Amino acid sequence: MVLRTDTTPARLQEMPPSDQLPKEVLNNALALVLAGLVTTNGAAIVASDSVLVALGKAQAQLNAQAAIHPFLLIGA
């Protein structure tokens, strides 16, 4: 799916499987989706956390464990 902004109103359009979006479009989409991701807060994940906040907290917890137990890393 791709968002067509050249139409009014903007609409989604399905793309054939062989088509690829330009790298800049994908990078912009990732930057938009991950805006606000903080991976330095290793506090407990609670039910009121958004998915993005919970992912950031989980990543911080994993980073802390990897620093303490580097031998547990897969492929290390």
Beta strands, then each sheet from edge to edge (+ up, - down):
strand 1: 2-4
strand 2: 11-13
sheet 1: 1+ 2-
end
